[in-house]
Amino acid sequence: MSRILNITNGDCAADAMRHAGIIGDFLPWRDLLHEGPVPHGLTLEALSGIRAEYIAQMGWGDYEQVLDSFRTRDQQLQRFAYYKKIILWFEFDLYDQLQMLQILDWFNKQRSLDVDIGVICVDKYLSECSDVELVCMLNQEQPLTHQILDVASYAWQVFSQDNPQLLASLLNLDTSPLPYLNGAVRRLLQEYPSINNGLGLAQQIALTHIAQGEQDPKTLFRLYQVEEARRFMADTVFFQRLMLLNAARIISWGTPSWDNPVTITELGQQVLAGRRHAVDLLPPDYWIGGVHLTADNVWLWDEESGKLSRKMTSQQPNF
């Protein structure tokens, strides 16, 4: 058996690569790091526990099963020295870029990397590629360099910090060793509440289509994917975005399900027009990386300036 390890974003990509005859073992990463807490300074094992707990709390998996999957994944990564060759296969979207940062940061912390490591990062979705396309990607492999490791580690560290302005500062730095990172960071920042109306970009797209008369949640998800230049959000996450709009009375959904129609409310029309702010209707309580957005810790994204600013509350001094 060839001692090659292929690390990629999930089971669909791994299955496609096996079908294409890519040689070696496969390690699917299976974590949607753009959702939920990713606190700073934790070991891989400690973070896996937090991630498993979050995924279970969201109803996206059984805690013990998810935790066991992460433990098996982490143990396989820790046996990296067994392999003669490791190839990271990732895509250009936010989901993949964050996974790649986590893995590269982990490798950067190892005392010795006496193994040949390469990176294949493409502007295609691996699971949708033909066998020939996947095999040809082996010719696009880039050697892992110190520049790649340094950029990835810095980006991972600021992503997990509790000050999101550090993450936003990446937009002004040279991240060219990871050519798709800048776009992924911007897309993550666009999920912060907009300074104009408090909606993240996915919610803005969904609400616009609802206001135009689309009522079917499944169709809304398809329309959202069409507008997403780099698709990264699963339908379960999109569903949660709609749930928050419903909780804020921005949309009317009855009993939320994929089969029940959604309509925009008068409040929703006001939010869409920028006359009301979604954050004022439903204070946030969710995580983006290391930032816990709450009623007292609201950060707003200004797409025009490309900057984040903290929303002032009555308890905060205005310096």
VOZABA-337698 format. One line per field, with one value per residue: x, y, z of N, C-alpha, C in turn. Coordinates in steps of 0.05 Angstrom, whole numbers, plus 5000, padded with zeros to 4 digits. Layout:
BEGIN
nxx: [X	...];
nyy: [Y	...];
nzz: [Z	...];
caxx: [X	...];
cayy: [Y	...];
cazz: [Z	...];
cxx: [X	...];
cyy: [Y	...];
czz: [Z	...];
//
This chain:
BEGIN
nxx: [5017	5011	5044	5015	4980	4919	4890	4828	4766	4718	4673	4648	4684	4728	4708	4700	4753	4774	4744	4766	4814	4856	4914	4927	4914	4856	4835	4782	4761	4714	4689	4651	4677	4664	4619	4597	4635	4705	4750	4810	4877	4873	4887	4888	4857	4826	4797	4768	4732	4700	4679	4650	4611	4584	4563	4529	4493	4468	4437	4458	4483	4498	4527	4566	4579	4598	4641	4673	4685	4716	4759	4781	4796	4834	4873	4891	4915	4956	4990	5021	5075	5082	5072	5099	5086	5044	4985	4948	4884	4844	4791	4769	4733	4701	4690	4728	4776	4782	4787	4835	4870	4869	4892	4943	4964	4969	5007	5049	5064	5089	5147	5181	5179	5188	5172	5144	5104	5050	5008	4945	4904	4845	4801	4753	4699	4714	4684	4652	4682	4708	4736	4782	4794	4808	4852	4887	4896	4937	4982	4981	5000	5031	5091	5095	5111	5151	5130	5076	5060	5069	5034	4985	4984	4984	4936	4900	4906	4887	4835	4814	4816	4786	4778	4751	4771	4823	4820	4796	4838	4869	4854	4884	4935	4990	4972	4984	5012	4972	4927	4871	4854	4844	4794	4762	4764	4740	4689	4673	4672	4629	4587	4580	4535	4506	4524	4485	4433	4435	4435	4467	4503	4481	4430	4411	4409	4371	4325	4315	4298	4252	4221	4211	4174	4184	4170	4182	4225	4264	4273	4291	4340	4367	4367	4398	4448	4461	4474	4518	4584	4626	4608	4593	4560	4521	4455	4431	4454	4438	4384	4383	4397	4350	4316	4332	4316	4262	4254	4264	4220	4222	4211	4153	4138	4107	4105	4170	4197	4224	4183	4143	4116	4148	4141	4151	4150	4120	4157	4202	4203	4216	4267	4294	4293	4326	4307	4298	4337	4363	4392	4372	4322	4328	4375	4441	4467	4513	4570	4628	4683	4731	4700	4647	4586	4542	4488	4516	4561	4567	4587	4593	4591	4617	4608	4623	4667	4699	4707	4702	4662	4648	4585	4556	4532	4487	4516	4568	4626	4633	4685];
nyy: [4976	5044	5096	5147	5205	5235	5294	5325	5363	5336	5279	5272	5294	5261	5211	5220	5226	5176	5146	5166	5142	5161	5153	5126	5139	5170	5229	5260	5325	5350	5394	5452	5507	5560	5568	5576	5570	5582	5585	5620	5594	5540	5469	5421	5376	5396	5437	5406	5380	5424	5439	5393	5394	5441	5429	5387	5414	5447	5411	5382	5335	5276	5282	5246	5214	5252	5273	5227	5219	5265	5255	5208	5229	5268	5236	5207	5248	5262	5219	5232	5226	5175	5173	5179	5217	5273	5303	5362	5374	5423	5472	5537	5563	5591	5552	5511	5540	5557	5507	5490	5529	5515	5464	5473	5509	5474	5438	5474	5480	5435	5400	5375	5366	5321	5301	5296	5347	5371	5420	5425	5470	5494	5528	5502	5456	5400	5352	5354	5347	5313	5247	5250	5305	5308	5274	5302	5346	5332	5350	5403	5409	5443	5455	5453	5512	5555	5606	5597	5568	5607	5649	5622	5606	5656	5677	5639	5647	5701	5694	5665	5699	5745	5795	5821	5858	5847	5803	5829	5861	5829	5835	5876	5858	5822	5764	5729	5678	5642	5641	5645	5662	5716	5729	5693	5710	5761	5744	5718	5761	5788	5761	5782	5826	5874	5942	5973	5949	5907	5855	5794	5774	5727	5725	5774	5764	5722	5748	5788	5758	5735	5781	5792	5755	5700	5641	5590	5553	5516	5530	5581	5570	5548	5592	5627	5600	5606	5659	5661	5669	5636	5580	5558	5547	5502	5471	5464	5503	5549	5544	5555	5609	5630	5617	5653	5701	5693	5690	5742	5766	5784	5755	5715	5651	5610	5545	5530	5497	5459	5452	5489	5553	5618	5686	5757	5805	5866	5890	5865	5888	5940	5932	5913	5959	5990	6020	5999	5963	5899	5878	5907	5886	5832	5816	5792	5726	5690	5657	5678	5651	5667	5705	5723	5743	5784	5818	5859	5860	5875	5874	5909	5904	5942	5945	5980	6009	5968	5953	5936	5957	5971	5967	6015	6011	6029	6020	6024	6066	6124	6138];
nzz: [5000	4983	5016	5022	5041	5031	5045	5052	5040	5055	5056	5006	4969	4979	4964	4909	4893	4904	4867	4821	4822	4852	4888	4954	5025	5055	5085	5107	5127	5150	5179	5191	5197	5193	5221	5288	5351	5351	5390	5412	5417	5431	5436	5382	5397	5441	5416	5380	5414	5431	5381	5367	5407	5394	5342	5355	5389	5352	5327	5285	5286	5324	5388	5411	5367	5331	5360	5365	5311	5301	5336	5314	5265	5283	5306	5263	5234	5269	5262	5220	5207	5191	5137	5072	5036	5035	5014	5009	4990	4969	4961	4934	4965	5025	5065	5054	5056	5109	5135	5113	5133	5188	5187	5164	5201	5244	5224	5221	5273	5288	5311	5275	5206	5172	5121	5056	5035	4999	4965	4936	4911	4885	4838	4834	4849	4883	4889	4845	4802	4744	4735	4704	4708	4763	4767	4734	4765	4799	4774	4787	4837	4890	4925	4996	5029	5072	5070	5057	5103	5143	5130	5133	5187	5214	5194	5215	5269	5277	5260	5301	5344	5392	5374	5319	5283	5273	5239	5196	5181	5150	5098	5079	5077	5048	5024	4985	4981	4993	4950	4948	4996	5011	4986	5013	5066	5062	5047	5094	5130	5108	5129	5179	5215	5173	5168	5148	5152	5188	5170	5151	5092	5067	5089	5070	5014	5014	5037	5000	4956	4978	4986	4933	4921	4924	4958	4973	5014	4996	4943	4952	4975	4931	4897	4927	4925	4872	4869	4901	4895	4909	4930	4994	5037	5071	5064	5114	5146	5119	5129	5183	5182	5160	5202	5242	5219	5221	5277	5290	5270	5219	5175	5161	5180	5200	5223	5222	5168	5113	5078	5087	5070	5064	5080	5072	5125	5149	5182	5161	5109	5123	5145	5099	5069	5098	5139	5188	5237	5238	5281	5324	5328	5340	5383	5371	5383	5373	5344	5307	5286	5333	5357	5398	5384	5415	5451	5476	5448	5390	5325	5265	5194	5142	5077	5038	5057	5072	5125	5195	5250	5318	5348	5387	5454	5507	5553	5539	5537	5496	5463];
caxx: [5000	5026	5043	5006	4956	4905	4872	4809	4746	4697	4670	4642	4709	4745	4696	4706	4781	4777	4733	4785	4838	4878	4927	4933	4893	4841	4827	4763	4763	4687	4680	4643	4689	4653	4597	4602	4659	4732	4766	4839	4897	4866	4899	4870	4838	4808	4779	4750	4711	4682	4665	4630	4589	4568	4549	4507	4473	4453	4421	4470	4496	4499	4552	4586	4588	4615	4666	4688	4695	4738	4781	4793	4809	4858	4893	4903	4933	4979	5007	5030	5103	5081	5069	5121	5076	5018	4974	4924	4867	4823	4778	4773	4711	4706	4689	4754	4799	4785	4798	4863	4885	4872	4911	4969	4974	4977	5033	5070	5071	5103	5176	5195	5161	5205	5154	5139	5077	5042	4982	4930	4881	4834	4777	4732	4689	4726	4665	4638	4701	4709	4759	4805	4802	4821	4879	4904	4903	4962	5002	4980	5010	5052	5105	5090	5133	5150	5112	5049	5056	5068	5009	4963	4984	4975	4907	4885	4907	4870	4808	4805	4817	4760	4776	4748	4786	4848	4813	4791	4863	4881	4847	4904	4961	4998	4966	4986	5019	4947	4914	4842	4848	4832	4766	4747	4762	4720	4663	4666	4665	4603	4566	4574	4512	4512	4520	4461	4407	4438	4434	4490	4498	4463	4403	4404	4401	4346	4303	4309	4282	4226	4207	4204	4152	4191	4161	4191	4252	4283	4279	4307	4368	4379	4372	4421	4472	4467	4486	4542	4606	4641	4589	4605	4541	4503	4427	4424	4463	4420	4359	4387	4396	4322	4304	4338	4298	4235	4253	4263	4195	4228	4195	4133	4143	4091	4123	4192	4205	4230	4158	4125	4123	4157	4134	4164	4132	4124	4184	4222	4204	4231	4295	4305	4296	4346	4294	4301	4362	4357	4404	4354	4298	4337	4404	4455	4479	4526	4599	4642	4710	4735	4683	4620	4569	4520	4475	4536	4586	4558	4605	4579	4607	4612	4619	4635	4694	4713	4716	4684	4661	4632	4560	4556	4509	4485	4535	4595	4634	4637	4710];
cayy: [5000	5069	5112	5174	5214	5257	5308	5341	5377	5320	5252	5273	5298	5237	5191	5227	5221	5147	5137	5174	5126	5175	5133	5133	5140	5194	5241	5282	5342	5349	5414	5477	5525	5587	5569	5568	5579	5573	5602	5622	5582	5512	5447	5408	5359	5412	5450	5385	5377	5447	5438	5371	5403	5461	5415	5373	5434	5457	5389	5374	5310	5265	5291	5224	5206	5273	5274	5203	5224	5284	5241	5191	5247	5280	5215	5201	5271	5260	5198	5241	5218	5148	5176	5191	5240	5284	5323	5376	5380	5442	5490	5565	5575	5596	5527	5498	5557	5555	5481	5490	5545	5500	5442	5484	5519	5451	5429	5494	5478	5409	5404	5366	5359	5305	5287	5312	5357	5388	5433	5429	5487	5500	5544	5483	5439	5374	5330	5357	5344	5287	5231	5261	5330	5303	5263	5324	5365	5325	5367	5430	5408	5462	5447	5469	5530	5570	5629	5587	5562	5631	5663	5606	5608	5683	5679	5623	5660	5724	5684	5654	5720	5757	5821	5815	5877	5833	5788	5848	5873	5811	5845	5895	5846	5805	5736	5716	5650	5628	5659	5648	5670	5743	5728	5678	5727	5780	5731	5713	5787	5795	5748	5799	5843	5897	5968	5986	5938	5886	5828	5782	5773	5705	5734	5795	5751	5708	5766	5801	5740	5733	5806	5791	5736	5672	5632	5562	5553	5500	5547	5603	5561	5546	5619	5637	5587	5618	5686	5658	5665	5613	5566	5546	5544	5479	5478	5465	5529	5569	5541	5569	5637	5636	5615	5678	5721	5687	5697	5771	5774	5797	5739	5699	5624	5590	5525	5529	5471	5463	5449	5511	5577	5641	5712	5779	5820	5895	5895	5857	5909	5963	5924	5912	5986	6004	6037	5986	5947	5872	5874	5918	5869	5807	5818	5768	5708	5669	5660	5677	5646	5672	5728	5717	5766	5786	5845	5878	5857	5874	5885	5914	5904	5963	5934	6002	6016	5943	5954	5930	5976	5961	5982	6025	6007	6049	6014	6028	6094	6132	6153];
cazz: [5000	4981	5041	5015	5055	5018	5064	5036	5056	5065	5045	4977	4954	4982	4947	4881	4888	4903	4842	4800	4824	4866	4906	4982	5046	5053	5111	5104	5151	5160	5199	5180	5216	5191	5240	5315	5365	5346	5408	5407	5435	5440	5421	5363	5412	5456	5397	5369	5434	5429	5355	5369	5424	5379	5321	5368	5399	5329	5316	5259	5290	5352	5401	5414	5341	5319	5375	5357	5284	5303	5349	5294	5246	5295	5310	5237	5227	5287	5252	5194	5201	5178	5108	5056	5020	5043	4995	5017	4967	4978	4942	4937	4980	5053	5080	5050	5063	5138	5141	5105	5153	5213	5183	5159	5227	5260	5214	5227	5302	5293	5313	5251	5183	5154	5102	5032	5036	4976	4967	4912	4917	4858	4837	4826	4871	4878	4886	4820	4780	4731	4742	4689	4721	4789	4762	4723	4787	4810	4761	4798	4865	4898	4950	5020	5035	5097	5066	5060	5131	5159	5124	5144	5217	5222	5188	5234	5296	5278	5257	5327	5364	5398	5361	5290	5266	5265	5216	5174	5172	5131	5072	5070	5078	5026	5030	4959	4981	4993	4931	4951	5024	5013	4980	5033	5089	5056	5048	5122	5141	5098	5146	5201	5210	5156	5181	5136	5162	5207	5157	5138	5063	5060	5096	5051	4989	5019	5042	4975	4939	4991	4980	4905	4919	4928	4985	4978	5025	4980	4920	4962	4978	4905	4887	4942	4915	4846	4874	4917	4876	4919	4947	5018	5059	5069	5067	5142	5156	5107	5144	5209	5176	5158	5229	5256	5207	5232	5305	5291	5257	5193	5157	5173	5170	5213	5235	5203	5155	5084	5063	5093	5056	5080	5069	5086	5142	5147	5194	5141	5088	5134	5146	5072	5059	5114	5159	5214	5238	5247	5307	5344	5330	5353	5388	5363	5402	5357	5341	5282	5294	5362	5365	5406	5380	5435	5452	5485	5432	5363	5305	5240	5170	5122	5052	5022	5067	5078	5153	5217	5272	5340	5353	5414	5470	5529	5574	5530	5534	5468	5463];
cxx: [5018	5022	5039	4981	4944	4885	4854	4785	4723	4694	4664	4667	4727	4734	4702	4735	4787	4767	4752	4811	4862	4889	4930	4909	4880	4832	4809	4761	4736	4681	4675	4652	4679	4628	4606	4630	4684	4750	4796	4854	4892	4882	4878	4849	4818	4788	4759	4727	4690	4666	4644	4606	4571	4551	4525	4485	4456	4435	4432	4485	4495	4527	4573	4597	4606	4642	4684	4700	4718	4763	4796	4808	4835	4880	4906	4923	4959	4999	5019	5058	5104	5082	5094	5112	5048	5009	4949	4909	4844	4814	4781	4752	4718	4708	4717	4777	4804	4796	4828	4880	4890	4893	4939	4981	4983	5004	5055	5080	5086	5133	5191	5174	5178	5188	5148	5109	5072	5014	4970	4905	4871	4809	4754	4723	4697	4706	4650	4657	4700	4735	4784	4814	4817	4849	4898	4912	4929	4985	5002	4990	5033	5065	5097	5114	5130	5131	5083	5042	5053	5042	4985	4962	4975	4945	4890	4884	4888	4840	4797	4807	4790	4758	4775	4763	4813	4843	4810	4817	4877	4876	4868	4932	4966	4993	4968	4996	4995	4928	4884	4834	4834	4802	4750	4744	4741	4692	4654	4658	4637	4580	4562	4549	4521	4507	4494	4435	4410	4437	4461	4483	4479	4434	4393	4394	4374	4322	4295	4292	4254	4209	4197	4183	4159	4185	4172	4220	4272	4292	4296	4337	4382	4385	4397	4447	4480	4482	4512	4565	4623	4624	4603	4585	4522	4474	4419	4432	4445	4393	4360	4386	4366	4308	4309	4320	4270	4233	4252	4238	4199	4214	4174	4135	4125	4108	4146	4198	4210	4204	4138	4134	4132	4148	4148	4143	4136	4150	4206	4225	4220	4260	4308	4310	4316	4334	4294	4326	4356	4369	4387	4329	4304	4367	4418	4465	4491	4555	4607	4672	4713	4717	4655	4603	4545	4508	4496	4561	4577	4578	4591	4598	4598	4625	4633	4663	4711	4723	4694	4685	4642	4608	4560	4530	4509	4505	4564	4602	4639	4662	4714];
cyy: [5025	5086	5142	5181	5238	5269	5327	5349	5360	5294	5253	5276	5274	5215	5195	5221	5191	5136	5144	5158	5139	5156	5144	5131	5168	5204	5265	5299	5347	5369	5440	5500	5554	5590	5561	5576	5566	5590	5599	5605	5553	5492	5436	5392	5375	5426	5430	5380	5399	5446	5416	5380	5423	5447	5400	5392	5445	5435	5378	5347	5302	5271	5269	5216	5227	5275	5250	5207	5244	5271	5223	5207	5258	5260	5208	5224	5269	5238	5206	5231	5190	5151	5188	5216	5247	5305	5335	5384	5398	5460	5519	5578	5577	5571	5513	5514	5556	5528	5480	5506	5529	5478	5452	5496	5496	5441	5448	5492	5452	5414	5396	5358	5344	5288	5307	5321	5376	5399	5434	5445	5499	5516	5527	5468	5411	5352	5331	5353	5316	5272	5243	5288	5326	5292	5285	5344	5358	5341	5395	5431	5428	5452	5465	5486	5543	5594	5620	5582	5587	5647	5648	5608	5635	5686	5663	5636	5684	5716	5675	5675	5732	5785	5818	5835	5866	5817	5806	5859	5855	5821	5864	5884	5828	5776	5719	5687	5632	5645	5663	5657	5697	5743	5713	5695	5748	5768	5725	5739	5796	5781	5762	5816	5868	5923	5981	5976	5915	5858	5820	5779	5751	5712	5756	5784	5737	5727	5781	5784	5736	5757	5806	5769	5707	5663	5605	5563	5538	5516	5571	5595	5558	5573	5632	5626	5599	5644	5684	5651	5641	5599	5553	5537	5520	5488	5480	5492	5551	5568	5557	5599	5647	5636	5641	5700	5717	5695	5727	5783	5790	5781	5724	5671	5603	5571	5521	5500	5477	5463	5472	5537	5599	5666	5734	5795	5850	5903	5888	5877	5933	5957	5924	5940	6002	6022	6025	5969	5920	5866	5885	5901	5842	5809	5791	5751	5684	5676	5661	5675	5649	5694	5718	5742	5764	5814	5866	5877	5853	5888	5886	5916	5926	5954	5956	6008	5991	5942	5945	5952	5964	5979	5990	6018	6028	6045	6020	6058	6100	6150	6165];
czz: [5000	5006	5033	5030	5040	5038	5047	5053	5067	5050	5015	4960	4955	4964	4917	4874	4887	4876	4819	4801	4837	4888	4934	5000	5043	5081	5105	5129	5164	5182	5185	5199	5214	5209	5268	5326	5356	5364	5404	5427	5444	5424	5401	5377	5427	5438	5385	5388	5433	5403	5355	5385	5409	5358	5332	5378	5376	5317	5290	5262	5319	5364	5401	5387	5328	5333	5367	5329	5285	5316	5330	5274	5257	5299	5284	5228	5244	5279	5225	5187	5189	5148	5096	5041	5031	5023	5007	4992	4977	4956	4950	4956	5010	5070	5078	5060	5094	5147	5135	5124	5178	5209	5179	5185	5244	5251	5221	5256	5308	5293	5288	5230	5163	5136	5079	5032	5013	4980	4938	4920	4891	4860	4825	4851	4866	4873	4859	4796	4769	4741	4729	4701	4747	4785	4751	4744	4801	4798	4772	4827	4869	4923	4973	5027	5062	5094	5069	5089	5148	5155	5136	5174	5226	5218	5208	5261	5297	5275	5284	5350	5369	5388	5331	5272	5258	5240	5192	5163	5152	5102	5061	5071	5053	5034	5005	4960	4983	4976	4935	4979	5026	5007	5001	5059	5085	5058	5077	5135	5132	5113	5172	5195	5194	5172	5171	5148	5181	5196	5148	5108	5055	5066	5078	5025	4992	5021	5017	4957	4952	4985	4951	4900	4921	4956	4992	4989	5008	4955	4929	4965	4951	4893	4901	4931	4888	4849	4889	4898	4883	4939	4971	5039	5053	5073	5097	5155	5144	5122	5170	5204	5173	5185	5244	5245	5218	5261	5309	5279	5231	5171	5174	5162	5183	5229	5215	5194	5126	5068	5067	5081	5075	5065	5085	5102	5137	5159	5174	5118	5098	5137	5119	5061	5076	5135	5187	5213	5251	5275	5330	5348	5344	5358	5382	5387	5386	5353	5312	5289	5324	5373	5373	5404	5399	5434	5460	5468	5402	5345	5278	5216	5151	5096	5036	5031	5071	5106	5172	5238	5294	5345	5382	5428	5493	5551	5565	5527	5504	5467	5436];
//
